[in-house]
Amino acid sequence: MELPDVLRDHNVKATAKLLHRYYHERDKKGLRSTGSYFDEWAGRGDTANKDVITDSDAMAVSMLSVTVPAKAMIGLAEPETATRITDLLEQIPTDTALSSLSHDQAEALLTDQGPAALLWRELRSTKNNRWGIGPTTASKIMARKRPHLIPIWDEVIGQVCGAENSDDQWMNWHRLLTDGTGLPERLAEIHRLSEVELPLSELRIMDVVLWRYGKDQGLRVRRRRGRKA
């Protein structure tokens, strides 16, 4: 996965306009996009109840055009499952940016038996994916709980980045954020120029920009049977 052109230095001003549009543009009814409420809905997912997946998290995720199935919310609330999820979330910091981690620290959190990787599997890899949580929904749940560490994935973003699926996305983004080419600093400048006052994480800025750019380019979610994710 390579850094999309929209996030390179020469596009900072144009990219800031994309961020501004997402949070400030209104439709014909005078309403802002539902996604613009995701970050602060019900006190943010990474503050109150930071180690529990709540109904408010499911509502916030629905603002990003996906639904956490009712059977999933029931299943995730089962005592044994809820305890496992809380145990994993307690091991994942709320205020540590992905860009601040060393390679070894990122691997320990995000790969193999790391708590974030185990939580991803807890959300998704139940027998026959019995809860119906795909990679997009799982990423949005996890980004709600840990916005500084977990990037949102969907197929529009994947197409912009040239990624076929969500495999290795976390370590790929860590590589791009820490390769010395100044991506975290550009994201901060994009945020400043956008005049969006919400305290957005680097990953959320990136997500919004890539999604808004992809939609402007006419990219859509591709429905394919047997798609690897």
ChimeraX attribute file (.defattr): number of C-alpha atoms within 10 A of each C-alpha:
attribute: neighborCount
match mode: 1-to-1
recipient: residues
	/A:1	14
	/A:2	12
	/A:3	15
	/A:4	13
	/A:5	11
	/A:6	18
	/A:7	18
	/A:8	15
	/A:9	16
	/A:10	10
	/A:11	13
	/A:12	19
	/A:13	13
	/A:14	14
	/A:15	29
	/A:16	23
	/A:17	16
	/A:18	23
	/A:19	26
	/A:20	19
	/A:21	19
	/A:22	20
	/A:23	20
	/A:24	16
	/A:25	14
	/A:26	12
	/A:27	9
	/A:28	6
	/A:29	6
	/A:30	8
	/A:31	10
	/A:32	16
	/A:33	17
	/A:34	14
	/A:35	16
	/A:36	18
	/A:37	16
	/A:38	20
	/A:39	22
	/A:40	15
	/A:41	16
	/A:42	14
	/A:43	11
	/A:44	20
	/A:45	28
	/A:46	22
	/A:47	13
	/A:48	11
	/A:49	15
	/A:50	18
	/A:51	22
	/A:52	21
	/A:53	21
	/A:54	17
	/A:55	11
	/A:56	15
	/A:57	24
	/A:58	21
	/A:59	16
	/A:60	26
	/A:61	26
	/A:62	18
	/A:63	18
	/A:64	17
	/A:65	10
	/A:66	16
	/A:67	16
	/A:68	21
	/A:69	14
	/A:70	12
	/A:71	13
	/A:72	18
	/A:73	15
	/A:74	10
	/A:75	16
	/A:76	21
	/A:77	16
	/A:78	11
	/A:79	10
	/A:80	10
	/A:81	14
	/A:82	16
	/A:83	15
	/A:84	15
	/A:85	22
	/A:86	16
	/A:87	15
	/A:88	19
	/A:89	22
	/A:90	14
	/A:91	13
	/A:92	19
	/A:93	15
	/A:94	18
	/A:95	13
	/A:96	13
	/A:97	18
	/A:98	26
	/A:99	21
	/A:100	15
	/A:101	16
	/A:102	13
	/A:103	14
	/A:104	9
	/A:105	12
	/A:106	20
	/A:107	18
	/A:108	15
	/A:109	19
	/A:110	23
	/A:111	15
	/A:112	11
	/A:113	12
	/A:114	17
	/A:115	20
	/A:116	25
	/A:117	17
	/A:118	20
	/A:119	22
	/A:120	17
	/A:121	13
	/A:122	17
	/A:123	25
	/A:124	20
	/A:125	16
	/A:126	12
	/A:127	7
	/A:128	8
	/A:129	14
	/A:130	13
	/A:131	20
	/A:132	19
	/A:133	21
	/A:134	16
	/A:135	21
	/A:136	16
	/A:137	25
	/A:138	22
	/A:139	21
	/A:140	26
	/A:141	26
	/A:142	24
	/A:143	22
	/A:144	27
	/A:145	27
	/A:146	26
	/A:147	26
	/A:148	22
	/A:149	29
	/A:150	23
	/A:151	24
	/A:152	26
	/A:153	21
	/A:154	20
	/A:155	23
	/A:156	22
	/A:157	25
	/A:158	19
	/A:159	19
	/A:160	20
	/A:161	17
	/A:162	14
	/A:163	16
	/A:164	13
	/A:165	16
	/A:166	17
	/A:167	12
	/A:168	12
	/A:169	18
	/A:170	21
	/A:171	16
	/A:172	13
	/A:173	19
	/A:174	20
	/A:175	18
	/A:176	17
	/A:177	22
	/A:178	17
	/A:179	11
	/A:180	9
	/A:181	12
	/A:182	13
	/A:183	20
	/A:184	20
	/A:185	13
	/A:186	19
	/A:187	25
	/A:188	16
	/A:189	15
	/A:190	28
	/A:191	25
	/A:192	12
	/A:193	17
	/A:194	22
	/A:195	14
	/A:196	17
	/A:197	10
	/A:198	11
	/A:199	11
	/A:200	16
	/A:201	21
	/A:202	24
	/A:203	23
	/A:204	21
	/A:205	20
	/A:206	24
	/A:207	18
	/A:208	22
	/A:209	25
	/A:210	24
	/A:211	24
	/A:212	20
	/A:213	19
	/A:214	20
	/A:215	15
	/A:216	10
	/A:217	11
	/A:218	9
	/A:219	16
	/A:220	13
	/A:221	12
	/A:222	10
	/A:223	8
	/A:224	7
	/A:225	6
	/A:226	6
	/A:227	9
	/A:228	10
	/A:229	11
